[in-house]
Amino acid sequence: MSLQIAPVPRAVQLKHSVDIQLDHAFHEQQWTILANLARQRHKATKDEYYRAVEIAAKSRGDNAIDRTLGREVVQAMVNDNTVMKDVDALDLYEFAVDRLSIDYSKTIGVLRARLAKALPKDQSVGLKCLEACMWYSDWENAQEIAVSLNKNFPGDRKLLFQNILTTFLVGAAENTNAVKKKLFPNLVKAQVDRAFNLRPLTGKEQTPPGHVHFSENEIKLWIRIREKFGSPQENVKLLSLPNWGTLYFLEQGFTDAFLLSIRLLAFNLQWEAILQISNTVFDKVIEMEQHNPIETVTSSDNNQNTETPATRQRLVEATNSSPGRASEEFIKGQYLNASREWLLWKNTTTAASNLPNSQEALETFHKKIENVIRILSSMGRMNPIFQQNYSQILLDITFTRARTATYPTHSRPAENKTIQCLLKFAKENIKNPSCFATLKGYFELLSREEMASFANALGDEYTKDTEGLDLYDRLFLAALTLRVKFFEATSLTKGEECRFCYSVATDGTGCESCLESITKDTLDAFRLGIQDQAVSRKAADATEDPLSNLAILGSICLVKLAGLGRRSWRHMGGSPLYHADIQLFLQAVIWLEFYLKKAPNSDSVRFMLVKLYLMMGSVTRALEVWSIFDVKNTLLECLGTVCLDRLATISPSSFVPGPGHLHDFAEPFIHHFETAIQKKYPDTVVKTLQNSSYAELPNVVDLAQNQSRNCVVVLAVVENRRGIRLKSGRNETAIEDEPLIRSISPEYTLQDFTDYNPLPHWAGSRSTPIQELAAHGPLPTNRRCHLSLLAERFLDLVCYIQPKDFKPSKTVQVLQIDWQAAASSCKKLHKNLDAFLYGEGHDEDDLTGPETWFFRTVAELAKLVTLVLETVLPASSTKAAREDILAVIRRILAIMDYHIHDFLSAPAGLLAGAPAKLHTFHSVAALHAMGMLRESTLAVKYTVQHVTLALERVKAIDKPRGVSEAAWLIPETKKLAAAAVAADAKIKARVAKLTESLHTSGWVDCLVGWALGGDGDGVGNAANGGFAGATAQKLALFIPEDAREVWAADIADSWRDVVKGWAAVRLE
């Protein structure tokens, strides 16, 4: 997949031989003076270099024709097969076109390849052209240049591997033509094999690799090529050659290559080869104990291999030169380090399980690894990380053997080895943040009865009076036990019986009875811990603490019991909270907020609070919690959507600089991606090539491709544009001036790369994922991002106004051309909008209801503009054309009616006589619906203005026809304008009502009452008992009154801030 975001231009300088006047004008960016001086020099010297300087200078001038002159000259040179032999002049032509829409690989790249071939013995010119093509990801021309360099300097191994690398990049690229796609994989395999003497040069009998001086980077590239293009049979044969292969890499000190070759064998399903390597490594370590040379290898660091690159190189040279004592010690150290590698252990388990005699192979592996661990422990080479890995590999072995062994289904925990092993692992690693995630991977392999047995056994450990376990440790056990029960309770399908309480699941939520029970138990355990000062102090300073796990687990149960995550997003109305139990929802929020103030270190607590506060429209508080993360740089791309997605439609003021925030919320995201993709990526590509880090370059390319197709890239720009448009009514910057998204085509697949790992993934696989459960709407998708981009392009089209100084001499002809171009663009937009909205293969539930109405409105508006441009403006409209246009207008009016109706609709069950504050709560939670309705009204208004202006131009060139067309079309467009005005009036009334309501007194008591019972009206039954009432009573036991009031005041203030921002929105 090619990048859709162009890099920043490369820096360019004039030749040192130019005179001082020219050089001064260039550095001072005096482009007009520079162009005149260069023209004079060219006239006097006939040196084409000065012609290039002139064209480069004009590309930065004010004349529109001059700015495109460079593209015309470059294209002419390509078409005429011109060979530009001056690399400095070519740099200037590259400079002249770097701001224009141009395919580098078919223009400048072609000229660079011709130049390198024309000067075959000039290595510096060739390398300069190669690096330029690599900067622009022009792999094909870079490969041609690399071939030329390698051919003309055959003794340079660096140029050889640059040739191999570029050939690999061309063969692996998705946009490579079919011929090269078929040829290059075999070509690059042959090239890289010959680089290590792994295949004969003449096709005669194969000779083993000799003592070629090679680096680990070169071997890693060989492995990468073999993984991509090699067959399993080829790969295992080559890795078995003398003086080559996995163990040879290990003995040479190439640990990364050793591990990568094991991964390659696993990828190729070569299980016997992996087992043979593993046995050799383990046997070598066991032999060391038998021959008692352990003292010779214990001088290294007790925990890890700490040889520096320089030390490693000296030891490698010793190994290659003589089989003396130093090389033997180094090799022994390599085998010792390899014997504790997780990748080796994991692949050995997989390999053994895939053999016909799997039970025997696993038992042998089990015995050997026990011996090896005993030896490593005696040498002080087992740190806690390796010890945890060892515990986990024992789990793997036990579960793998259990697949083919037979155990009694209802055996007691002590009789079931899998449960025993799980219990042992859980107790040993219970304070490790990854403990539950590791256990969860094995839960899917257990039966329902085994899961119940494990949970009960774990619960017994909690109740035992075990010596050495204090309350803090017991709370860890309680938190783990309750998470296990939660996993099982959320793994049930509809109609399935729970193994704990024997209730039958009635829907996809899971066992509600167990969820209520888990909530009560977490509340009791949490209160016990939070009221113990010693436990509270420990928890506050810990990265992983039992109290945060208890608070999060209880809150998730409350959110699920509140009813979130059950229904289709398209039927959510204005907000997911329309169908939720507000009291249970608020109880989850206040519990998490209370613990955040006590211990702000838990990422999961902060993540959950950000999501929940955004869901209820409390944007200011959500952003305050978000700011605790101190999210910067690369974290923006993997965490960004958590807070950014749909923020503009909820709080447009967050995207306009003002008091309290010096820049808009999207600016750091946009800056990061522009820096990462446009600046750092091309620079890293060139530096990686220069540093001979061949195997890393494909990873660099993959990273940039993932960044360029990250949904956050699109969302950042779209949300920023929406926020500005909602506040000011118009965007000043066109899509074509947005470098991150201007080149993204509908065929380009976008993907959500958000890292949801900080969220607690404790539920079963059948349950709604936590990232969807605690979301304001569906997660980012390719479909929604492309619909958003298409909508932005349409709004650009209908908002475009010709510059006042644009006065063409042939007005009629220019207007006809302008209309044709606009009609073509609009028709294409409508086609793509229709394809994403109604085409096959698209998930209908990846949009909120308000988003669906907005995109349908834009699609119909695009069709309306297309019909007007094609059937009304060029010539007199026919009756059929008028009927088509009227039908589209009726559809738009109908969609607007539905959109307004959804916006005004109250939540199900909310009676007309419900308290005003409860209506306010739901209105604030539904700000996203208001934002999308405002987007629709703006789109309608812009379209009406565009059509009206077009009809005015018709009148200017053909008044009778213009008057005739306006007579029937203008009244219809006025209906659209009236609908938009009516919708804006509804929005204005809603904002005024919210402003009035939120500035009345009593909000603190009301919110506290809704959550915990008391003075709040209209929500829950805390005062009357029931589960919500019991939960409120338990929460009230440890949340002080002052903390409750601060929480409620923060929410009310946050709502006022958001509504204040909406009051500043222009709704004329």
N, C-alpha and C positions, 0 to 999 in steps of 0.2 A: 504494500500500500504506500503510495507516494504522499509526501507531506503537502498539505494544502495551505501552509503558511510560509510565505517567502522569508528568507533570512534578511538581516540588514545588509546593505551593500558593504563590500570590502573597502578598506581605506586605499586611496590612490594618491600618488605624488607625481609631480612633473619630473622629467629627467634633470639630472644635475647640470646638464650642458645648456639648459635654457638660460636666457639672460635674466637679470634681476627684475626687470619690469614685469615680465611674464610671471615669474615666480611670485612676486609680491601681489599681483592682481589675483592670482589663483588662491593664495593663502588668505587674502582679505575678502574673498568671494565677490570681487568686483567683476561680475560675469560679462557685462557689456564691454567693458574696457578690455578684458581678457580675450573676448571673441574678436574684437577689432585688431588687437595686437597680433593674435595668432593668424588672422587672415593676411595681414601684412607680411609676416614671416613666411607664410606659405607661398605667397606671391613672389617673394624675393628668392627663396631657396628651393622651391618646388619639393620640399620635404613633406611627405604625407603625414608625418607626425604632427605638424602644425595644423593640418586639416583636422586631425582627430582632436586636438586641443580646442579648436574653434567649435566643433560640433558638441564637445563636452560642455563648453561654456554656455552655448545656446540652450542646452538641455535644462539649465537652471534659470533661464531668463523669463521674461513676462509674456513673450509671444507664444501663443498656443501652438502655432505651426512649427516654430523653431524647436519647441520642446519635444516634438515627435520626430524631428529630423534624424536623430540617431537611430531610431528603430528602422526607418526607411533605408538608411545607408547600410546598416547591418544586414537587413533582409536581402538587399540587393547583392551584397558580397556573398551571402550564402547561396543565393539563386545562381549567381554567375560563377560559382566555384572559385572565387577569389581566395588566394592564400595570403593572409596578412603575416608578414615575417618580422614585424616589430612588436615585441611583447608589450612594451610600454604604451604604444599606440592602441593595442587591443584592450589594455586596462582602461584607457580613456573611453573607448567605445562601450565597454561594460558600464563605466560610470555614467555615460550618456543615456543608457536605457534602464538604469536601475530603479527608476520611479515609474516606469511604464509597464503595462500588462504585456508580458512577453514570455515565451517558453525558452528558458535558458538553454536547455539541452538541444533545441533545434536551431539556435541562433549563435550566441556567443560560444557555447560549448563546442559547436561544430567548428567554428573558426579556431578555437584553441587546439583542438585535435589536429587540424590541418597544419597549424603553426608548429606543433611539436614534431610532427612527421617531416615537415619541411626543413627543420634544423635538427637532424637526428643526433648529432654529436655535441649539441649544446645541452648538457645535463641541467644546468640551472634554469634555462628557459622551460625545459620539459617539466621539471619539478614545480615551477611556478604555475604552469598551466594545469598540472595535475591537482595542485592544492586549490586552485580557483574552482575547478569542476567539483571537487569534493565539498567545497564550501557551499555550493548550491545543490548538493545531492544529485549531481549529474553523473550517475555511475557509468553510463554507457560510454560517454566521451572520456571520462577518467580512465576507463579500462583500456580504451584505444591508446591513450597516452602512456599508460603504464606498460602496455605491450611493447611500444616503441622504445621506451627507456630500457626495459629488460633486454630487448633484442640488441640494442646498441652498446649496452654495458653489461655483458653476460656474467662478469665476475662479481658483481655487486649483489650480495644476498638480500640486502634490504630492498633493492628494486625488484628482485624476484618475488619477494613476498608481497610487495605492493601490487604487483601484477596478479598474483594469486588472490589477494584480498578483493581487488576490484572485480575480478572475474566472478568471484563468489557473490558479491553484492548484486551484480547484474543478474546472475542466475537465480538468486533468491527473491528479487523484486517482483511484485505482483504485476506491475505495468510493463514488464519486459515482453518483447514480441515473441510469437510462438516459436520461431526458428531458434532464437537464442535460448529460449526457455527449455528447449529440447537438447541443444548442443552444449551449453555451458556447464551443466552439472557434471557431465562426463569429462569435459575439458578440465575443470578445476580439480576434480579428483585426481586426474592423471598428473596435473602440474604439482599438486601438493605432495603426492606420493613420491614423485621423482625428486622433490626437494630433499627428501630424507633417504633416498636410494631404496625405497620400498618396492619399486618395480623397475624392470630393465629399461634402458633408454632405447634399445633396438628391437625389443620384442623377443629376445632370446631367453635363455634360461634365467629365471629370476635369481638375483643375488641378494643376500641379506644386507641390511644397512651397515655401512662402515662407521668409522669414528668421525662423523660429520659434526662440525661445531655448530650446534643449534641452541636456541634459547627456549625457555618454557613457553613464552608467548607464541612461538612458531608451532610448538606441539599443540597448544590449546586451539590454535586456528585449524590445525589438521583434524582435531577431534570435532570441532564445530562443523567443518565441512563434511566429515564422515557421518555425523549425526543427521545433517540435513539431506545429504544425497546418497550416502553409502548404503548398500544392502547389508542385512545382518550377516550373511555368509562372508561377504568381503571384509567387513569390519572385524569379525572374530578371527578370520584368517590372518589379517595384517597384525592384529594385536598379539598373535601367537608367534610372530617371527623372532629369531634370535636377536639379541641386543635391541629389543624394541618391546613395547607393550606396557601393560599396567604396572607390573612389578619393577620393570626397568625404570619407568618414570619415578617410582617411589625411591629406588636406590640411588638415582641421580639427584635426589632432593627436590624433585618437581611434584610437590604434594598436590597442588591444584590440578595438574594434569592427571595424576593418579586418581583423584576423586572423580574428575570429569570422565575418565575412561570407564570407570565403574558405572557411572550414570549412563554412558553410551551403551554399555553391554546390557544394562537393565532396560533401556529404551528399545533395544533390539531383541529383548526376551532371551538373552543368552544365559540361562540360569546355571548351567553346568560350569561355564567359564567363571562366573561370579563365585560360585561355591569353591572352585579350585583356587582362586585368588585368596579368598577368605581363609581357607584351610592353610594355605602357605603362610599367610601373615600370622595366624594364631600359632601354627606349629613352630615358626621361627622364635616367637616369644617364649613358648613353653620350653624349647630347646635351650634358651638362654639360662633358665633356672636349672635345667638338668646338668649343663656344663659349668654352672656357677660362675659366669662372668658378669654378674649383675653389677658389681662395684664399678665396672668400667663405664657404665652408662648412667649412673645415678648422679653425676655431677651437673647434669642439666637441671633446669628449673623443675621444681616438684610438680607443678601444675600444667605446664605447657611447654612446647618447643619454642625456645626464645632465640634461636639463631638469627642473627641479622643477615641481610642479603649478602654483605661482604663475607661474613663467616661461612654462610652456605656455599658461596662461590668457591672459597678456598677448599672446603671439604669436598665439593664436587670435583674440583681439579685433582685433589688427592685421590679420589675414587677412580677417576679416569686414568691417572698416570701410574699408580702403583697400588698393589693390594696390601698395603701395609696396615699397621695398627690403627692409624688415624681413620682410614677409610672404613675399616671394619667397625670402629666405634660409631662413626656417622651412620652407617647402614643399620646398625642395631638400634640406634636412636630413632631412625625413620620407621622401622618396623614396630617399635614400641608405641610411637605416636599414632601410627596407622591403626593399631589394634584397638584403639579407643574411639575411632571415628564413627559417629552416628550413622553416616551414609553407608559405611561398610556394613554395620550391624543390620540396618534396616533392609538393605538389598539382599543380604545373606538370608535373612528370615524369609523374604519374598521368594528368593531363589529356591530355598529348601522346600517351601510349601508347594512349589510348582513341579517338583520332581515326582516320579512314580513312587519312590520309597520315601515319601515326605516325612512320615513319622520317624523313621530311622535317621534321616538327615537332620531333622529338627532336634532330636535327642542328642546327636553328636555335636551339633552347634551349641546346644545348651551346656553340655559338659565342657566344651572347649572355652566358651566365653566365661564360665565360672572360674576355670583355671587362670585364664588371662587376667581377669579382674583381681583375683587373689594376688597374682604376681605384681600387677600394677599398684595395688594398694600397699603391698609390702615395700614398694619402691617410692611411695609417696606421690604417685602420678595420678591419683583419682581425686579431683576436686569435686565440689558439690554438683556442678553441671554434669560432669561425666557420671556421677553417682545417680543422678536423676535419670539420665539417659539409660543407664543400666537397668534401673527399676522398670522403665518403660519397655525396654526390649524384652525383659522377662514377661511382661504383660503380653507383648506381641507373640512371643513363642507359645505361651499358655493358650491364648485364644486361637492361634493358628492350629495348634495340635487339637484343640477341642472341636474344630470343624469336622474332623474325621473320626474323633473318638466319641464314645457314647457314654453319657452321664445320665443318672436318674433325673427326670424332669423336676420332681419335687424334692430334690435332695436338700438336706440342711446345709447352711453356709459352710460349716466345717468340712463337709464331704465334697464340696464342689470346688475344684482347684481354681476355676476362673474367678469365682467370687472371693476366694481366699486371696488370690493374687491382687484383685481389685482393692480389697480391704487393706492389704499391706501397702500398696502404692498410695492409696488415699491417706493413710495415717502418716506415711513417711514424707509426703509432699503437700500436706494439707495447707501449709502457709505459702505455698508457691502460687503466684497469680495464674499460672497455666494449668493448675491441677485439675479443675473441673473441665476445662476444654479438652484435656487429654483423656479424662475418664469418659466424657461424652462420646468420643470416637468409638468407644467399646460398647456403650449402652445399646447402640443399634443392633449389636450382635447377640444381645441377651434376649431371652424370652420374657414375657410379661411376668411370669412367676419368678424367674431369676432376678429381675429388676426389683420386685417386691422384697425378695429375700435379702438382696444387697442393701436396700434402703433400711430394712428392719435391723440388719446386722450393724449398719453404721449408726443407727439410732441407739442401739444397745451400748455402743462404745461411748456415746454421749452421756448416758445415764449411769454408766459404771463409775464406781468410786476409785478411779485409777490414780495411783500414786504419781506425783510429778505433774499432773494436769491442773492448772489453775483455771479460773473463770475465763480468761482470755482464750486459752486453748480450747476450752469446752465450747465457747461460742463459735470458734472455727468449725468444730465438728457439727454444731447445730446448723450453721449456715450451709455447710456442704450437704448434710442430710436433707434439709428442706429443699435445696436446689435439685437434688436427685428426685425427690417426690414431685417437684414442679415439672421436671422433665417428663416423668411418667404421666402426670396428670394432663399435660399438653400434647401427649403422643397419641391420644385416643381419637378414633374416627367416630362419626355419628352412629349411635346405636351400640357402641362397644362398652363392655362393662369394665369399670375401674377395679384394679386388683387391691387397692387400699381400702376404699369405702364401699365398694360393690355397687356404686351408683352407675347409671347408664348415661353416657354422654349424649346430650340432646342437640348439639351443634358443633361447629368447628372450633369453638373456644376450648374445649376439653372438659374435664370434670370440674364443674362449678363447685361442688361440695368440697373437693380437695383444695381448690383455689381459696375458698373461704377459710378452710382449716389451716392452710399454709400461712395465710395472712395473719390469722390470730396468733399462730406460733411464732412468726417473725416479730410481731409486735411485742409479745411477752419476752422473747430473748433479747430484742433490741433494748427494751426498757431496763432489763436486768443489767445489760452492759453499760448503757449510757449513764445510769445512776451510780455506777461504780467508778470512782475517780481513777483508780489504777488502770482499769480497762480503757477508759476515755483517753487518758494520756498516751497510752501505747497506740491506740487506734489513730489518734490525731497525727502522730509522727510517722505512721506506716504507709507504704505505698499500697499494700494489700492488707485490709483489715476486715474482721468479721462484721463490724457494725455497718460499714458501707454495703457489704453484700446483703445483709439482712434488710437494710432500708430499701435497696434497689429491688430486691426480690419481692418484698411486700408491696412496693409501689407498682411493679409490673402486674402483680395479681390484681391490685385495685383497678388499674387501667383496663385490664382484660375484663374484669367483672363489670366495669362501667359500660361495656358494650362497644369499645372501639375495635376496629379491625374486622368487623363482621360483614359489612355490606359493601356493595359495589360503589366505587367512588362517584360514578355518574349519578347516583341517586342520593348523594349526601346533602344535596341542597347547598346552602351557603357555607357549611362548616361540618367537619366530622363530629363536632360536639352536639349537633342538632339531635342526634339519636343516642346520646350518651347520658349516663347517670352522673349529673354534675357533682353531686356530693362525693361520690367515690373518686371521681377524677380530681377534685380539689384536695381530697385527703392524701392522694398520692403526691401531689405537688407540695403541699405544706410539709409532709414528712421529709421529702428530699431536700427542700429548702432549709429545714431545721438542721439536718445533718451537714449540709454544705457549710453552714456557718460554724459548725463545730470542727469539721475536718475538711478543708477545701482541696485536698490532694487527689481525690478520686475522680479520674477522668470519666468513668461511667456515670457517676452522679451528675457531673456537669453536663455531659452529653444529654442525659435524659431530661434535665431541667430546661436546657435550651430548646429541645424539641417540644416539650409540653408548654412552655411559656409562649412559644410562637403559635402553637395551636390555639391558645386562648387569647391571642392578640396582644399579649404583654411584651411588646417588642423591646422596649427600653431595658427591662429586666433581663430578657433573653440575651441582649447584646452585652450587658454587664457581666453575665455569667460566661458568655463566649470569650470576652476579653481576658478572663483568667487563664485561658489556654495559651495566650501570647503566641497565636498562630502566625508563623512566618514562612515565607519561601515555599519549599516543596510541600509543606503540610497543607498549604492552601488548596493544592490540587487534589489531595486525598481526603480532606476534611471539609472542603469549601461548601458543598451542597447542603450540609447539615444546617447552616444558618442562612446561606444566600438564596436558596431556591424559594421562589414566590415572594421574596421579601418586598420587592418593589410594589406589588399590588396590595400588600398589607400596610406598608409604611413607606410611601414614596419620599418622605422627607429624609430618609436614611441615605438617599442617593444625591442629595444636594448639600454642599458644604454649608455649615452654619454653626451656631453656638454649641459647644460641646463636642463637635467633630470637625476637624480641619479639612478632611477629604471625604468623598462619598464612599460608601461601604464597598463598592465593587472595585475601586481604584487599585487596592493592593493586589487583587486577583488579576486584573488586566496587566498591571505592571509586571507581576511575576511571570505570566505566560509570555508576554512580549520579550522579556529578558531571557527566559529559559529557552524558548524555541527560536527566536530571531537572532539572538546574540550568542548565548552560551553554547547552543547546539553546534552551529557551524564551526565555531572556534574550537570546541572540543574535538570535532571530527578531524580537523587539520592537525591539532596537537597530538591526538592519538596516533595518527598516521606517522607524524614526525618521530614520535617516541617508540615506534615499532610495537605498539600494543595492539597487535592485529586482531586478536580474539575479542578484545573489548569493543572494537568499533561496531560490529553488528549489534551489540547490546546498547550502545549509544544511539544507534539509528532506531532500534525498537523503542527505546524510551521516548525519543522525540516523536515517533509516530503515535505512541499512546497519549502523549501530551497533546498533540495536535487534534486528536479525535476524542479528547475528554469532554464530556458534556459540560463540565464546569467552564470551559473556554467559551462556549456559546452562551451559557446561562449568565456568566459575568457581564458580557457585552449587552445581552438582551435585557437583563434586569436593570443595568445602568441606563439604557436608553428608555426603558419604560418609566423608571423613576423620574428621570428628567422630563419626559413627555407628560407624565401625569401632573407634575408640578407647574411646568411652564407652557404646556400645550403643544410643543413642537421640539423636534430634534434638529440641532444646527449641523450635526455631523452626519453625512450620508454613509450608508453601508459600505460603499466603495472606498471610503476613507477609514474604515475599521480594519486594520491589517490582520487581526486574528480571525475574522470570519468572512472577509470579502470574497475569498476564493473557495469557500466550502460549497460544494455542489450537492444536490439532493442524493446523488449516488454514493456519497462519502458516508461511511458508517460511523456514527458516533456512539460512545459507550460511557456508562457511568463507572468511574474508577474510584468512587468514594470509599474510603476505608471505614467500614462500620465496626471494626474490631473493638474499639473502645466501648461500644454498646454491649450490654450483657446478653450473649447468645446462649441462654440457658434452656429455652423451650425445645420441645421435640420438633422433628422435621416437618410434621404435618401442621404445626401451629403457624400463625401469621408471624413472620420475622419481626423482630423488635424494631428494625428500622422502618418498617411499614406501619407497625402498630402505633408508634409515636410520631407520626408524620402528618403534615397538614394536607397532604394529597399524595398521589402516586409518585414514586421515585422518578428521577430523570431517565428519559428513554431517547433513543434515536428519533423516534417519531415526533415526540413533543418538541425536541430541539429543532428539528427541521421545519416543523410547522411554525415555530416561533421565528426562525430565520426568514421563511417565506412571507410571513406577515410583516416583518420589518421591511423587507424589500418592497412589498406592495405599498406600505405607508410612505416609503421614500418616493415611490413613483407618483403617487397622487399629491404629495406635498411639494414636488419640485416646481420651482418658479424660475422662468428665464431671467437672467440678469437684465437690469434696466438698460444697460449699454449695448445689449444685443439687438442690432437693427440690420437684418440681412437685406440685401438689395432685391432679392427675389423672394418676397414674403410667401407667396402661394406655394412655390416649389418647396421651400424650407418647411412650411407647415405640413405639407403632405408627407415629406420624409419623416418629420418629427412624429406625426400621428402613426405612420406605419411602424416605426421603431417602437413606439410606446405600446401599440396594439400587439406587436409580436412579443414584447416582454411580458405584458399583462396576460396574454393567452397562455404563455408558458407557465407563469405563476399560478394561474387558475388550474391548469392541468396537474401541476405538481401538488397543489393544495388538495385537489380532489383525490389524487392517488394516495396521499398520506391519510386523508380523512376517511375515505370509503374503500380504499383498495384492500385486496385480500392479504392475509397474513399479519394484519395489524391488531394489536390488543385494544379492544374498545374501552378497557378500564384503566388505561394509562394516562387519562386526563381527568381533571375535576369537571364537574358540571359547568361551572362558569367558563372554564377554558374551552370546553366543547362548543358552547354558544358563540364565543368570540371567534374561534377559528372557522366556524361555519359562516358567520357573518362576513368575515374577510374573504372567504372563498366565493361567496355570492357577489360581494362587491367587486371582486376581480373579474367575475364573469360580466357584471354590468358594464364596467369600464371597457372591457374587451368588445362587447357588442356595440357600445356607443362609438368607439374608435373605428370599428370595422364597417358598421352599417349606417351610421348617421353622419359622421363628419366628412368622409370623402365625397359622398353623393347623397341625393335625396333618399330617405329611408323608405322601405317598402312596408306594406301592411304586416307581413309576416315578421319583419324585423322589429316593428313596434310592439307586436304582441309578445315576442320573446323578451323584450326589455321590460314590458309591464309585468310579465310573469315573474321575472327575477326580482323586481321591486316588491311585489307582493310577498315573495318568499323571505326577503330581507325583513320586511315589516313583521311577518309572522315570527321569525327567529328573535327579533328584538322584543316582541311581546312575551315570548317564552323566557327570554333572558331577564326581563324586568320582573316577571311573575316569580321566578326562582329567587331573585334578589329580595323581593318583598315578603316571600312566604315565611311563616313562623315555624319553629320546630314542631314536630309531631307531638301532640299532647300538651302543648303550651296554650293554655286557655286565654281567651281575650281578657279575662279578669286577673291574669297573673300579675305579680308585682312588677312595677316599671323597671326596677333594677335588674330583674331577671331577663326582661326583654333587652336591656342594655348589654348585659353579659353576652347574649347570643349575637347581638348586632356587632359588638367588637370582635367576637370570634369569627364573624363572617366578613371581615374587611377584605379578604381576598376576592370574594364575590363582587364587592363594590368596585374594587380596582379593575377587575376584568370587564365589568359593565362600562366603566369609564373608558377603557380601551376601545370597546365597541362603538361608543358614541363618538369618540374622536375619529375612528376609521370612517364612520358614516359621514361625519361633517367634512372631513378632508375629501372624500369621494365626491360629495355634492359640489364642493367648491371647484374641484378639478373638472367635473362635467360642465358646470356653469361657465367657467372660464373658456373651456373648449368651444362652447356654443357662441360665446362672445366673439371668438376669433373667426368662427364661420360667418357671423354677421359682418365682420370687418372686410371679408373678401367676397361675400355673396349675401348681401343683406336680405333679399326676399327669401332665399332658402333658409338662412339663419333664423329669421323671424318665424317661418313656418315650422321648423323643427323645434324651436323653443316653445312654441304655442302648446304643443302636446307633452313635451318632455319636462319642462320646468315645473309645471304643477305636480308632476309625479315625484320629482326630486325634492320638492318642498315638503312632501309627505314624509320622506326619509329624514329631512332636516328637522321636521316637527317631532318625529319620534325620538330623535337624538336629544333634542331640547327637553322633551318630557322626561326622558331618562335622567338627564343631568339634574333636572328639578327634583326628582326623587332622591338622587344622591345628595344634593344640597340640603334637602329636608332631613335626610338621615343624619348628616354631619351635624346640623344644627341641634337636632334632638339629642344626639349623643353628647354634644358639648354641654347642653343644659343639664342633662341627667348626671353626667360625671362630676359636675360642679355642685351638686346637691350634697348635703351632709349625710352621714350614716353609712358610708361605704365600708369603713373598717369593720364595724359591727356586723354588717350584712355579709361580707365575705367570710369572716370568722364563723358566723352562724351557719352559713351554707356548708362549710367544711366540718365543723365540730359541734353544730347544734347551738341553740340559744336564741338570739334575737333575729336571725336570718329567716326570711319567709320564702316559701315557694319551692324549696329544694329539699329533697330527702326526707327522712323520718327519724332524725337523730334523737329528737325528744321522745319519740314513741317506741324506741327499741328497734329490733331488726338488726341485720348484719351491719348496715351502715351506721346505725346508732351505737352498736357495740364497738365498732372500729373507732368511732369518734371518741368514745369514753376512754379507750386504751391510749389513743393519741394524746388526749388531754392530760393523761397522767405524767407525761414527760415533756410536753411542749409548753413552756411557761406562757402566761398571758401576754407578757411584753413581746415575746417572740412572735406570737400569733398576730399581734397588732402591727408590728413592723412589717411582717409578710404581707398582710392585707393592704397596708398603706403603700408599700412598694408597687403592688399590682395596680392599685387605683391611680397612683401617680404615673405609672407606665402607660396606662390606657389614656390618661389625659394628654400625655406627650404625643402619642400616636394620633389622636383625634385632632390635636392642635395642628399637627402637620397636614392633616386632611383639610382643615379649615383654610389653609393657605393655598390649596389647590385652585387653579383658575377654572371656574365652571361656567364661563360665559357661553 
